[in-house]
Amino acid sequence: MNKINIGILGAGRQGQIHIKNAAYGIPNARLIALADPLEENREKINIEGLKKYSDPEKILADSSIDAVIIATS
């Protein structure tokens, strides 16, 4: 079965929970990108090969992403 490529918008408190679940808790998922406007939030996440953006439009424009989790207020 092919893995679903996931992008996440938001890497704050709520986003960090979803990031861990997408990266480690869902067998057929692969977290490939996250977007958060705050550099300090992006830098807290250390997952090899993860694309990090300040602009959420980059996630939405990435054709390799199959699903997006919105973890912003």
N, CA, C and O atoms as a Tripos MOL2 file, in Angstrom:
@<TRIPOS>MOLECULE
protein
  292   291    73     0     0
PROTEIN
NO_CHARGES

@<TRIPOS>ATOM
      1 N           0.8390   -1.1760    0.0000 N.3       1 MET1
      2 CA          0.0000    0.0000    0.0000 C.3       1 MET1
      3 C           0.8850    1.2410    0.0000 C.2       1 MET1
      4 O           1.8700    1.3070    0.7360 O.2       1 MET1
      5 N           0.5360    2.2110   -0.8180 N.am      2 ASN2
      6 CA          1.2800    3.4620   -0.8740 C.3       2 ASN2
      7 C           1.0230    4.2910    0.3700 C.2       2 ASN2
      8 O          -0.0730    4.2790    0.9310 O.2       2 ASN2
      9 N           2.0490    5.0080    0.7890 N.am      3 LYS3
     10 CA          1.9050    5.9030    1.9370 C.3       3 LYS3
     11 C           1.2640    7.2040    1.4870 C.2       3 LYS3
     12 O           1.4530    7.6530    0.3560 O.2       3 LYS3
     13 N           0.5060    7.7980    2.3930 N.am      4 ILE4
     14 CA         -0.1130    9.1040    2.1550 C.3       4 ILE4
     15 C           0.8660   10.1660    2.6270 C.2       4 ILE4
     16 O           1.3120   10.1360    3.7740 O.2       4 ILE4
     17 N           1.2000   11.0970    1.7580 N.am      5 ASN5
     18 CA          2.0930   12.1990    2.1100 C.3       5 ASN5
     19 C           1.2830   13.3130    2.7570 C.2       5 ASN5
     20 O           0.2980   13.7940    2.1970 O.2       5 ASN5
     21 N           1.7190   13.7110    3.9500 N.am      6 ILE6
     22 CA          0.9710   14.6850    4.7410 C.3       6 ILE6
     23 C           1.7800   15.9650    4.9220 C.2       6 ILE6
     24 O           2.9980   15.9350    5.0960 O.2       6 ILE6
     25 N           1.0690   17.0860    4.8760 N.am      7 GLY7
     26 CA          1.6050   18.3870    5.2400 C.3       7 GLY7
     27 C           0.8060   18.9170    6.4090 C.2       7 GLY7
     28 O          -0.3890   18.6460    6.5190 O.2       7 GLY7
     29 N           1.4450   19.6640    7.2750 N.am      8 ILE8
     30 CA          0.7650   20.2170    8.4460 C.3       8 ILE8
     31 C           0.9410   21.7280    8.4690 C.2       8 ILE8
     32 O           2.0400   22.2470    8.2730 O.2       8 ILE8
     33 N          -0.1650   22.4210    8.7130 N.am      9 LEU9
     34 CA         -0.1400   23.8640    8.9000 C.3       9 LEU9
     35 C          -0.1900   24.1300   10.3970 C.2       9 LEU9
     36 O          -1.1880   23.8300   11.0520 O.2       9 LEU9
     37 N           0.8730   24.6880   10.9320 N.am     10 GLY10
     38 CA          0.9510   25.0020   12.3510 C.3      10 GLY10
     39 C           1.8610   24.0480   13.0930 C.2      10 GLY10
     40 O           1.6940   22.8310   13.0220 O.2      10 GLY10
     41 N           2.8380   24.6140   13.8150 N.am     11 ALA11
     42 CA          3.7690   23.7980   14.5920 C.3      11 ALA11
     43 C           3.8310   24.2670   16.0400 C.2      11 ALA11
     44 O           4.8350   24.0790   16.7260 O.2      11 ALA11
     45 N           2.7460   24.8760   16.4880 N.am     12 GLY12
     46 CA          2.6520   25.2910   17.8960 C.3      12 GLY12
     47 C           2.2230   24.1120   18.7560 C.2      12 GLY12
     48 O           2.4900   22.9610   18.4110 O.2      12 GLY12
     49 N           1.5560   24.3910   19.8770 N.am     13 ARG13
     50 CA          1.1500   23.3140   20.8000 C.3      13 ARG13
     51 C           0.2980   22.2600   20.1160 C.2      13 ARG13
     52 O           0.6140   21.0720   20.1750 O.2      13 ARG13
     53 N          -0.7710   22.6800   19.4720 N.am     14 GLN14
     54 CA         -1.6650   21.7370   18.7900 C.3      14 GLN14
     55 C          -0.9470   21.0360   17.6460 C.2      14 GLN14
     56 O          -1.0790   19.8240   17.4730 O.2      14 GLN14
     57 N          -0.2000   21.7880   16.8780 N.am     15 GLY15
     58 CA          0.5160   21.2300   15.7380 C.3      15 GLY15
     59 C           1.5290   20.1730   16.1290 C.2      15 GLY15
     60 O           1.7010   19.1880   15.4120 O.2      15 GLY15
     61 N           2.2030   20.3600   17.2500 N.am     16 GLN16
     62 CA          3.2170   19.3930   17.6770 C.3      16 GLN16
     63 C           2.6100   18.0190   17.9700 C.2      16 GLN16
     64 O           3.2390   16.9900   17.7270 O.2      16 GLN16
     65 N           1.3960   18.0150   18.4880 N.am     17 ILE17
     66 CA          0.7030   16.7380   18.7210 C.3      17 ILE17
     67 C           0.4200   16.0580   17.3870 C.2      17 ILE17
     68 O           0.6690   14.8620   17.2310 O.2      17 ILE17
     69 N          -0.0960   16.8100   16.4330 N.am     18 HIS18
     70 CA         -0.4120   16.2420   15.1270 C.3      18 HIS18
     71 C           0.8480   15.8530   14.3570 C.2      18 HIS18
     72 O           0.8420   14.8720   13.6140 O.2      18 HIS18
     73 N           1.9090   16.6040   14.5290 N.am     19 ILE19
     74 CA          3.1780   16.2750   13.8740 C.3      19 ILE19
     75 C           3.6850   14.9120   14.3530 C.2      19 ILE19
     76 O           4.0740   14.0710   13.5420 O.2      19 ILE19
     77 N           3.6800   14.7010   15.6610 N.am     20 LYS20
     78 CA          4.1370   13.4120   16.2060 C.3      20 LYS20
     79 C           3.2500   12.2700   15.7150 C.2      20 LYS20
     80 O           3.7510   11.2090   15.3410 O.2      20 LYS20
     81 N           1.9460   12.4840   15.7160 N.am     21 ASN21
     82 CA          1.0370   11.4340   15.2530 C.3      21 ASN21
     83 C           1.2600   11.1130   13.7770 C.2      21 ASN21
     84 O           1.3220    9.9440   13.3980 O.2      21 ASN21
     85 N           1.3810   12.1410   12.9490 N.am     22 ALA22
     86 CA          1.5550   11.9220   11.5120 C.3      22 ALA22
     87 C           2.9160   11.2850   11.2130 C.2      22 ALA22
     88 O           3.0250   10.4360   10.3280 O.2      22 ALA22
     89 N           3.9370   11.6900   11.9430 N.am     23 ALA23
     90 CA          5.2890   11.1950   11.6740 C.3      23 ALA23
     91 C           5.5330    9.7930   12.2250 C.2      23 ALA23
     92 O           6.2730    9.0120   11.6270 O.2      23 ALA23
     93 N           4.9140    9.4710   13.3610 N.am     24 TYR24
     94 CA          5.2590    8.2200   14.0330 C.3      24 TYR24
     95 C           4.0770    7.3040   14.3530 C.2      24 TYR24
     96 O           4.2770    6.1200   14.6250 O.2      24 TYR24
     97 N           2.8600    7.8240   14.3240 N.am     25 GLY25
     98 CA          1.7340    7.0410   14.8080 C.3      25 GLY25
     99 C           0.7990    6.4730   13.7680 C.2      25 GLY25
    100 O          -0.0900    5.6890   14.0990 O.2      25 GLY25
    101 N           0.9790    6.8500   12.5220 N.am     26 ILE26
    102 CA          0.0830    6.3720   11.4710 C.3      26 ILE26
    103 C           0.9190    5.5620   10.4810 C.2      26 ILE26
    104 O           1.7260    6.1310    9.7450 O.2      26 ILE26
    105 N           0.7350    4.2470   10.4560 N.am     27 PRO27
    106 CA          1.6110    3.3810    9.6500 C.3      27 PRO27
    107 C           1.6720    3.7210    8.1580 C.2      27 PRO27
    108 O           2.7430    3.6170    7.5590 O.2      27 PRO27
    109 N           0.5830    4.1150    7.5550 N.am     28 ASN28
    110 CA          0.5740    4.3750    6.1100 C.3      28 ASN28
    111 C           0.6630    5.8540    5.7720 C.2      28 ASN28
    112 O           0.2220    6.2860    4.7070 O.2      28 ASN28
    113 N           1.2400    6.6290    6.6900 N.am     29 ALA29
    114 CA          1.3970    8.0650    6.4540 C.3      29 ALA29
    115 C           2.8630    8.4470    6.5180 C.2      29 ALA29
    116 O           3.6660    7.8130    7.2020 O.2      29 ALA29
    117 N           3.1870    9.4980    5.7870 N.am     30 ARG30
    118 CA          4.5530   10.0350    5.8000 C.3      30 ARG30
    119 C           4.4200   11.5550    5.8890 C.2      30 ARG30
    120 O           3.8810   12.1910    4.9830 O.2      30 ARG30
    121 N           4.9130   12.1290    6.9790 N.am     31 LEU31
    122 CA          4.9150   13.5800    7.1300 C.3      31 LEU31
    123 C           6.0580   14.1320    6.3000 C.2      31 LEU31
    124 O           7.2200   13.8040    6.5410 O.2      31 LEU31
    125 N           5.7330   14.9710    5.3210 N.am     32 ILE32
    126 CA          6.7940   15.4720    4.4460 C.3      32 ILE32
    127 C           7.0070   16.9850    4.5310 C.2      32 ILE32
    128 O           8.0340   17.4920    4.0810 O.2      32 ILE32
    129 N           6.0280   17.7160    5.1150 N.am     33 ALA33
    130 CA          6.1870   19.1680    5.1620 C.3      33 ALA33
    131 C           5.3630   19.7780    6.2780 C.2      33 ALA33
    132 O           4.3190   19.2550    6.6660 O.2      33 ALA33
    133 N           5.8610   20.9060    6.7880 N.am     34 LEU34
    134 CA          5.0840   21.7000    7.7280 C.3      34 LEU34
    135 C           5.2900   23.1690    7.4160 C.2      34 LEU34
    136 O           6.3080   23.5770    6.8570 O.2      34 LEU34
    137 N           4.2900   23.9490    7.7970 N.am     35 ALA35
    138 CA          4.3760   25.3900    7.6160 C.3      35 ALA35
    139 C           3.9620   26.0760    8.9100 C.2      35 ALA35
    140 O           2.9360   25.7450    9.5040 O.2      35 ALA35
    141 N           4.7710   27.0310    9.3340 N.am     36 ASP36
    142 CA          4.4640   27.8470   10.4960 C.3      36 ASP36
    143 C           5.1780   29.1790   10.3000 C.2      36 ASP36
    144 O           6.3480   29.1980    9.9190 O.2      36 ASP36
    145 N           4.4950   30.2940   10.5530 N.am     37 PRO37
    146 CA          5.1510   31.5880   10.3300 C.3      37 PRO37
    147 C           6.2660   31.8980   11.3250 C.2      37 PRO37
    148 O           7.1160   32.7460   11.0560 O.2      37 PRO37
    149 N           6.2710   31.2180   12.4720 N.am     38 LEU38
    150 CA          7.2930   31.4810   13.4840 C.3      38 LEU38
    151 C           8.4700   30.5250   13.3320 C.2      38 LEU38
    152 O           8.3210   29.3070   13.4290 O.2      38 LEU38
    153 N           9.6290   31.0980   13.0950 N.am     39 GLU39
    154 CA         10.8380   30.2820   12.9170 C.3      39 GLU39
    155 C          11.1140   29.4110   14.1370 C.2      39 GLU39
    156 O          11.5480   28.2680   13.9950 O.2      39 GLU39
    157 N          10.8660   29.9390   15.3350 N.am     40 GLU40
    158 CA         11.1300   29.1610   16.5550 C.3      40 GLU40
    159 C          10.2780   27.8920   16.6080 C.2      40 GLU40
    160 O          10.7380   26.8680   17.1120 O.2      40 GLU40
    161 N           9.0540   27.9420   16.1030 N.am     41 ASN41
    162 CA          8.2100   26.7370   16.0500 C.3      41 ASN41
    163 C           8.7430   25.7420   15.0330 C.2      41 ASN41
    164 O           8.7820   24.5390   15.2950 O.2      41 ASN41
    165 N           9.1500   26.2390   13.8790 N.am     42 ARG42
    166 CA          9.6870   25.3440   12.8370 C.3      42 ARG42
    167 C          10.9670   24.6660   13.3120 C.2      42 ARG42
    168 O          11.1740   23.4830   13.0410 O.2      42 ARG42
    169 N          11.8260   25.3970   14.0150 N.am     43 GLU43
    170 CA         13.1110   24.8560   14.4360 C.3      43 GLU43
    171 C          12.9780   23.8030   15.5360 C.2      43 GLU43
    172 O          13.8870   22.9940   15.7150 O.2      43 GLU43
    173 N          11.8780   23.7940   16.2710 N.am     44 LYS44
    174 CA         11.6630   22.7910   17.3230 C.3      44 LYS44
    175 C          11.4500   21.3940   16.7470 C.2      44 LYS44
    176 O          11.6490   20.4010   17.4460 O.2      44 LYS44
    177 N          11.0510   21.3100   15.4940 N.am     45 ILE45
    178 CA         10.7140   20.0290   14.8710 C.3      45 ILE45
    179 C          11.9300   19.5110   14.1160 C.2      45 ILE45
    180 O          12.3870   20.1330   13.1570 O.2      45 ILE45
    181 N          12.4480   18.3740   14.5520 N.am     46 ASN46
    182 CA         13.6350   17.7820   13.9380 C.3      46 ASN46
    183 C          13.2960   16.4090   13.3710 C.2      46 ASN46
    184 O          13.5080   15.3850   14.0210 O.2      46 ASN46
    185 N          12.7790   16.4030   12.1730 N.am     47 ILE47
    186 CA         12.4630   15.1630   11.4740 C.3      47 ILE47
    187 C          13.2510   15.1840   10.1680 C.2      47 ILE47
    188 O          13.1260   16.1090    9.3660 O.2      47 ILE47
    189 N          14.0470   14.1690    9.9720 N.am     48 GLU48
    190 CA         14.9110   14.1180    8.7970 C.3      48 GLU48
    191 C          14.1060   14.2070    7.4990 C.2      48 GLU48
    192 O          13.1140   13.5010    7.3220 O.2      48 GLU48
    193 N          14.5430   15.0750    6.6060 N.am     49 GLY49
    194 CA         13.9220   15.2160    5.2960 C.3      49 GLY49
    195 C          12.6540   16.0520    5.2780 C.2      49 GLY49
    196 O          12.0560   16.2380    4.2180 O.2      49 GLY49
    197 N          12.2310   16.5620    6.4350 N.am     50 LEU50
    198 CA         11.0000   17.3420    6.5150 C.3      50 LEU50
    199 C          11.2120   18.7170    5.8980 C.2      50 LEU50
    200 O          12.1530   19.4280    6.2480 O.2      50 LEU50
    201 N          10.3200   19.0850    4.9700 N.am     51 LYS51
    202 CA         10.3600   20.4240    4.3920 C.3      51 LYS51
    203 C           9.6660   21.3660    5.3630 C.2      51 LYS51
    204 O           8.5890   21.0560    5.8710 O.2      51 LYS51
    205 N          10.2850   22.5280    5.6230 N.am     52 LYS52
    206 CA          9.7230   23.5070    6.5470 C.3      52 LYS52
    207 C           9.5490   24.8360    5.8260 C.2      52 LYS52
    208 O          10.4690   25.3420    5.1820 O.2      52 LYS52
    209 N           8.3480   25.3850    5.9520 N.am     53 TYR53
    210 CA          8.0250   26.6450    5.2760 C.3      53 TYR53
    211 C           7.4650   27.6550    6.2670 C.2      53 TYR53
    212 O           6.8630   27.2840    7.2750 O.2      53 TYR53
    213 N           7.6670   28.9230    5.9740 N.am     54 SER54
    214 CA          7.0090   29.9740    6.7440 C.3      54 SER54
    215 C           5.6560   30.3150    6.1200 C.2      54 SER54
    216 O           4.7690   30.8280    6.8020 O.2      54 SER54
    217 N           5.5000   30.0330    4.8440 N.am     55 ASP55
    218 CA          4.2870   30.3750    4.0960 C.3      55 ASP55
    219 C           3.4190   29.1340    3.8770 C.2      55 ASP55
    220 O           3.8670   28.1860    3.2310 O.2      55 ASP55
    221 N           2.1940   29.1180    4.3970 N.am     56 PRO56
    222 CA          1.3250   27.9500    4.2240 C.3      56 PRO56
    223 C           0.9540   27.6800    2.7680 C.2      56 PRO56
    224 O           0.5910   26.5550    2.4230 O.2      56 PRO56
    225 N           1.0400   28.6760    1.9290 N.am     57 GLU57
    226 CA          0.7340   28.4870    0.5030 C.3      57 GLU57
    227 C           1.6780   27.4740   -0.1360 C.2      57 GLU57
    228 O           1.3100   26.8090   -1.1040 O.2      57 GLU57
    229 N           2.8960   27.3510    0.4000 N.am     58 LYS58
    230 CA          3.8630   26.3780   -0.1310 C.3      58 LYS58
    231 C           3.3470   24.9530    0.0690 C.2      58 LYS58
    232 O           3.5420   24.0950   -0.7920 O.2      58 LYS58
    233 N           2.6920   24.7000    1.1980 N.am     59 ILE59
    234 CA          2.1100   23.3780    1.4620 C.3      59 ILE59
    235 C           0.9810   23.1160    0.4700 C.2      59 ILE59
    236 O           0.9010   22.0460   -0.1330 O.2      59 ILE59
    237 N           0.1140   24.1100    0.3140 N.am     60 LEU60
    238 CA         -1.0500   23.9380   -0.5530 C.3      60 LEU60
    239 C          -0.6570   23.7900   -2.0220 C.2      60 LEU60
    240 O          -1.3810   23.1670   -2.7980 O.2      60 LEU60
    241 N           0.4770   24.3550   -2.4010 N.am     61 ALA61
    242 CA          0.9290   24.2840   -3.7920 C.3      61 ALA61
    243 C           1.7760   23.0480   -4.0910 C.2      61 ALA61
    244 O           2.0790   22.7780   -5.2530 O.2      61 ALA61
    245 N           2.1590   22.2980   -3.0630 N.am     62 ASP62
    246 CA          3.0360   21.1420   -3.2400 C.3      62 ASP62
    247 C           2.2160   19.9420   -3.7280 C.2      62 ASP62
    248 O           1.4350   19.3730   -2.9650 O.2      62 ASP62
    249 N           2.3890   19.5690   -4.9680 N.am     63 SER63
    250 CA          1.5850   18.4920   -5.5670 C.3      63 SER63
    251 C           1.9450   17.1040   -5.0190 C.2      63 SER63
    252 O           1.2280   16.1370   -5.2780 O.2      63 SER63
    253 N           3.0360   16.9980   -4.2730 N.am     64 SER64
    254 CA          3.3860   15.6960   -3.6940 C.3      64 SER64
    255 C           2.6440   15.4330   -2.3800 C.2      64 SER64
    256 O           2.7260   14.3300   -1.8390 O.2      64 SER64
    257 N           1.9250   16.4290   -1.8630 N.am     65 ILE65
    258 CA          1.1820   16.2890   -0.6110 C.3      65 ILE65
    259 C          -0.2370   15.8240   -0.9260 C.2      65 ILE65
    260 O          -0.9420   16.4390   -1.7260 O.2      65 ILE65
    261 N          -0.6460   14.7210   -0.2810 N.am     66 ASP66
    262 CA         -1.9700   14.1500   -0.4860 C.3      66 ASP66
    263 C          -3.0100   14.6720    0.4900 C.2      66 ASP66
    264 O          -4.1950   14.7280    0.1600 O.2      66 ASP66
    265 N          -2.5830   15.0550    1.6900 N.am     67 ALA67
    266 CA         -3.5130   15.5030    2.7270 C.3      67 ALA67
    267 C          -2.8470   16.5910    3.5600 C.2      67 ALA67
    268 O          -1.6280   16.6020    3.7340 O.2      67 ALA67
    269 N          -3.6710   17.5070    4.0710 N.am     68 VAL68
    270 CA         -3.1560   18.6000    4.9020 C.3      68 VAL68
    271 C          -3.9170   18.5910    6.2290 C.2      68 VAL68
    272 O          -5.1460   18.5300    6.2600 O.2      68 VAL68
    273 N          -3.1580   18.6510    7.3170 N.am     69 ILE69
    274 CA         -3.7440   18.7960    8.6440 C.3      69 ILE69
    275 C          -3.6080   20.2700    9.0170 C.2      69 ILE69
    276 O          -2.5170   20.8390    8.9670 O.2      69 ILE69
    277 N          -4.7340   20.8770    9.3900 N.am     70 ILE70
    278 CA         -4.7260   22.2780    9.7880 C.3      70 ILE70
    279 C          -4.7350   22.3140   11.3020 C.2      70 ILE70
    280 O          -5.7180   21.9320   11.9360 O.2      70 ILE70
    281 N          -3.6310   22.7770   11.8820 N.am     71 ALA71
    282 CA         -3.4710   22.8270   13.3340 C.3      71 ALA71
    283 C          -3.1540   24.2610   13.7610 C.2      71 ALA71
    284 O          -2.1680   24.5270   14.4480 O.2      71 ALA71
    285 N          -4.0070   25.1510   13.3380 N.am     72 THR72
    286 CA         -3.8270   26.5710   13.6740 C.3      72 THR72
    287 C          -5.1100   27.0710   14.3010 C.2      72 THR72
    288 O          -6.1710   26.4670   14.1470 O.2      72 THR72
    289 N          -5.0010   28.1780   15.0100 N.am     73 SER73
    290 CA         -6.1980   28.7500   15.6160 C.3      73 SER73
    291 C          -6.9340   29.6330   14.6190 C.2      73 SER73
    292 O          -7.9730   30.2050   14.9500 O.2      73 SER73
@<TRIPOS>BOND
     1     1     2 1
     2     2     3 1
     3     3     4 2
     4     3     5 am
     5     5     6 1
     6     6     7 1
     7     7     8 2
     8     7     9 am
     9     9    10 1
    10    10    11 1
    11    11    12 2
    12    11    13 am
    13    13    14 1
    14    14    15 1
    15    15    16 2
    16    15    17 am
    17    17    18 1
    18    18    19 1
    19    19    20 2
    20    19    21 am
    21    21    22 1
    22    22    23 1
    23    23    24 2
    24    23    25 am
    25    25    26 1
    26    26    27 1
    27    27    28 2
    28    27    29 am
    29    29    30 1
    30    30    31 1
    31    31    32 2
    32    31    33 am
    33    33    34 1
    34    34    35 1
    35    35    36 2
    36    35    37 am
    37    37    38 1
    38    38    39 1
    39    39    40 2
    40    39    41 am
    41    41    42 1
    42    42    43 1
    43    43    44 2
    44    43    45 am
    45    45    46 1
    46    46    47 1
    47    47    48 2
    48    47    49 am
    49    49    50 1
    50    50    51 1
    51    51    52 2
    52    51    53 am
    53    53    54 1
    54    54    55 1
    55    55    56 2
    56    55    57 am
    57    57    58 1
    58    58    59 1
    59    59    60 2
    60    59    61 am
    61    61    62 1
    62    62    63 1
    63    63    64 2
    64    63    65 am
    65    65    66 1
    66    66    67 1
    67    67    68 2
    68    67    69 am
    69    69    70 1
    70    70    71 1
    71    71    72 2
    72    71    73 am
    73    73    74 1
    74    74    75 1
    75    75    76 2
    76    75    77 am
    77    77    78 1
    78    78    79 1
    79    79    80 2
    80    79    81 am
    81    81    82 1
    82    82    83 1
    83    83    84 2
    84    83    85 am
    85    85    86 1
    86    86    87 1
    87    87    88 2
    88    87    89 am
    89    89    90 1
    90    90    91 1
    91    91    92 2
    92    91    93 am
    93    93    94 1
    94    94    95 1
    95    95    96 2
    96    95    97 am
    97    97    98 1
    98    98    99 1
    99    99   100 2
   100    99   101 am
   101   101   102 1
   102   102   103 1
   103   103   104 2
   104   103   105 am
   105   105   106 1
   106   106   107 1
   107   107   108 2
   108   107   109 am
   109   109   110 1
   110   110   111 1
   111   111   112 2
   112   111   113 am
   113   113   114 1
   114   114   115 1
   115   115   116 2
   116   115   117 am
   117   117   118 1
   118   118   119 1
   119   119   120 2
   120   119   121 am
   121   121   122 1
   122   122   123 1
   123   123   124 2
   124   123   125 am
   125   125   126 1
   126   126   127 1
   127   127   128 2
   128   127   129 am
   129   129   130 1
   130   130   131 1
   131   131   132 2
   132   131   133 am
   133   133   134 1
   134   134   135 1
   135   135   136 2
   136   135   137 am
   137   137   138 1
   138   138   139 1
   139   139   140 2
   140   139   141 am
   141   141   142 1
   142   142   143 1
   143   143   144 2
   144   143   145 am
   145   145   146 1
   146   146   147 1
   147   147   148 2
   148   147   149 am
   149   149   150 1
   150   150   151 1
   151   151   152 2
   152   151   153 am
   153   153   154 1
   154   154   155 1
   155   155   156 2
   156   155   157 am
   157   157   158 1
   158   158   159 1
   159   159   160 2
   160   159   161 am
   161   161   162 1
   162   162   163 1
   163   163   164 2
   164   163   165 am
   165   165   166 1
   166   166   167 1
   167   167   168 2
   168   167   169 am
   169   169   170 1
   170   170   171 1
   171   171   172 2
   172   171   173 am
   173   173   174 1
   174   174   175 1
   175   175   176 2
   176   175   177 am
   177   177   178 1
   178   178   179 1
   179   179   180 2
   180   179   181 am
   181   181   182 1
   182   182   183 1
   183   183   184 2
   184   183   185 am
   185   185   186 1
   186   186   187 1
   187   187   188 2
   188   187   189 am
   189   189   190 1
   190   190   191 1
   191   191   192 2
   192   191   193 am
   193   193   194 1
   194   194   195 1
   195   195   196 2
   196   195   197 am
   197   197   198 1
   198   198   199 1
   199   199   200 2
   200   199   201 am
   201   201   202 1
   202   202   203 1
   203   203   204 2
   204   203   205 am
   205   205   206 1
   206   206   207 1
   207   207   208 2
   208   207   209 am
   209   209   210 1
   210   210   211 1
   211   211   212 2
   212   211   213 am
   213   213   214 1
   214   214   215 1
   215   215   216 2
   216   215   217 am
   217   217   218 1
   218   218   219 1
   219   219   220 2
   220   219   221 am
   221   221   222 1
   222   222   223 1
   223   223   224 2
   224   223   225 am
   225   225   226 1
   226   226   227 1
   227   227   228 2
   228   227   229 am
   229   229   230 1
   230   230   231 1
   231   231   232 2
   232   231   233 am
   233   233   234 1
   234   234   235 1
   235   235   236 2
   236   235   237 am
   237   237   238 1
   238   238   239 1
   239   239   240 2
   240   239   241 am
   241   241   242 1
   242   242   243 1
   243   243   244 2
   244   243   245 am
   245   245   246 1
   246   246   247 1
   247   247   248 2
   248   247   249 am
   249   249   250 1
   250   250   251 1
   251   251   252 2
   252   251   253 am
   253   253   254 1
   254   254   255 1
   255   255   256 2
   256   255   257 am
   257   257   258 1
   258   258   259 1
   259   259   260 2
   260   259   261 am
   261   261   262 1
   262   262   263 1
   263   263   264 2
   264   263   265 am
   265   265   266 1
   266   266   267 1
   267   267   268 2
   268   267   269 am
   269   269   270 1
   270   270   271 1
   271   271   272 2
   272   271   273 am
   273   273   274 1
   274   274   275 1
   275   275   276 2
   276   275   277 am
   277   277   278 1
   278   278   279 1
   279   279   280 2
   280   279   281 am
   281   281   282 1
   282   282   283 1
   283   283   284 2
   284   283   285 am
   285   285   286 1
   286   286   287 1
   287   287   288 2
   288   287   289 am
   289   289   290 1
   290   290   291 1
   291   291   292 2
@<TRIPOS>SUBSTRUCTURE
     1 MET1         2 RESIDUE 1 A MET
     2 ASN2         6 RESIDUE 1 A ASN
     3 LYS3        10 RESIDUE 1 A LYS
     4 ILE4        14 RESIDUE 1 A ILE
     5 ASN5        18 RESIDUE 1 A ASN
     6 ILE6        22 RESIDUE 1 A ILE
     7 GLY7        26 RESIDUE 1 A GLY
     8 ILE8        30 RESIDUE 1 A ILE
     9 LEU9        34 RESIDUE 1 A LEU
    10 GLY10       38 RESIDUE 1 A GLY
    11 ALA11       42 RESIDUE 1 A ALA
    12 GLY12       46 RESIDUE 1 A GLY
    13 ARG13       50 RESIDUE 1 A ARG
    14 GLN14       54 RESIDUE 1 A GLN
    15 GLY15       58 RESIDUE 1 A GLY
    16 GLN16       62 RESIDUE 1 A GLN
    17 ILE17       66 RESIDUE 1 A ILE
    18 HIS18       70 RESIDUE 1 A HIS
    19 ILE19       74 RESIDUE 1 A ILE
    20 LYS20       78 RESIDUE 1 A LYS
    21 ASN21       82 RESIDUE 1 A ASN
    22 ALA22       86 RESIDUE 1 A ALA
    23 ALA23       90 RESIDUE 1 A ALA
    24 TYR24       94 RESIDUE 1 A TYR
    25 GLY25       98 RESIDUE 1 A GLY
    26 ILE26      102 RESIDUE 1 A ILE
    27 PRO27      106 RESIDUE 1 A PRO
    28 ASN28      110 RESIDUE 1 A ASN
    29 ALA29      114 RESIDUE 1 A ALA
    30 ARG30      118 RESIDUE 1 A ARG
    31 LEU31      122 RESIDUE 1 A LEU
    32 ILE32      126 RESIDUE 1 A ILE
    33 ALA33      130 RESIDUE 1 A ALA
    34 LEU34      134 RESIDUE 1 A LEU
    35 ALA35      138 RESIDUE 1 A ALA
    36 ASP36      142 RESIDUE 1 A ASP
    37 PRO37      146 RESIDUE 1 A PRO
    38 LEU38      150 RESIDUE 1 A LEU
    39 GLU39      154 RESIDUE 1 A GLU
    40 GLU40      158 RESIDUE 1 A GLU
    41 ASN41      162 RESIDUE 1 A ASN
    42 ARG42      166 RESIDUE 1 A ARG
    43 GLU43      170 RESIDUE 1 A GLU
    44 LYS44      174 RESIDUE 1 A LYS
    45 ILE45      178 RESIDUE 1 A ILE
    46 ASN46      182 RESIDUE 1 A ASN
    47 ILE47      186 RESIDUE 1 A ILE
    48 GLU48      190 RESIDUE 1 A GLU
    49 GLY49      194 RESIDUE 1 A GLY
    50 LEU50      198 RESIDUE 1 A LEU
    51 LYS51      202 RESIDUE 1 A LYS
    52 LYS52      206 RESIDUE 1 A LYS
    53 TYR53      210 RESIDUE 1 A TYR
    54 SER54      214 RESIDUE 1 A SER
    55 ASP55      218 RESIDUE 1 A ASP
    56 PRO56      222 RESIDUE 1 A PRO
    57 GLU57      226 RESIDUE 1 A GLU
    58 LYS58      230 RESIDUE 1 A LYS
    59 ILE59      234 RESIDUE 1 A ILE
    60 LEU60      238 RESIDUE 1 A LEU
    61 ALA61      242 RESIDUE 1 A ALA
    62 ASP62      246 RESIDUE 1 A ASP
    63 SER63      250 RESIDUE 1 A SER
    64 SER64      254 RESIDUE 1 A SER
    65 ILE65      258 RESIDUE 1 A ILE
    66 ASP66      262 RESIDUE 1 A ASP
    67 ALA67      266 RESIDUE 1 A ALA
    68 VAL68      270 RESIDUE 1 A VAL
    69 ILE69      274 RESIDUE 1 A ILE
    70 ILE70      278 RESIDUE 1 A ILE
    71 ALA71      282 RESIDUE 1 A ALA
    72 THR72      286 RESIDUE 1 A THR
    73 SER73      290 RESIDUE 1 A SER
